[in-house]
Amino acid sequence: MPLDSEQNNSKNTSGNVEKTRAASHQAGLAMELPFTLVAAVLLGGGLGYFLDRWLHTKPILMLVFGGLGFFAGVREVIRRVSASGNG
């Protein structure tokens, strides 16, 4: 009789571990994605800002590269979310 309860216990424990692992992976991904998006926008905008200062084209390149950074950030977020859904 104790063997049956041990087998059921190990199956429940294994299922709980997998659920906990999946939940912690999702929580980590949810905390990482905003930083990914913001970093892409700041990198693009910063690059545009320094190019504007160098070429004397005040806000044009900062807006263009900031927009490209936003596009790249959204694309990266979508890529990471879709990759985590498959695995």
RAMOVEN-V989461 format. One line per field, one symbol per residue. ss: DSSP state (h for helix, s for strand, l for the rest). psi: psi as a letter, one per 20 degrees, with the letter a starting at -180 (. if undefined). A space follows every 10 residues. Layout:
ss: ???
psi: ???
This chain:
ss: lhhhhhhhhh hhhhhhhhhh hhhhhhhhhh hhhhhhhhhh hhhhhhhhhh hhhhhllllh hhhhhhhhhh hhhhhhhhhh hhhhhhl
psi: ghhghhghgh gggghhgggg ggghghgggh hhghhggghg ghgghgghgh hghgillcjg hggghgghgg ghggghgggh ghhhhh.
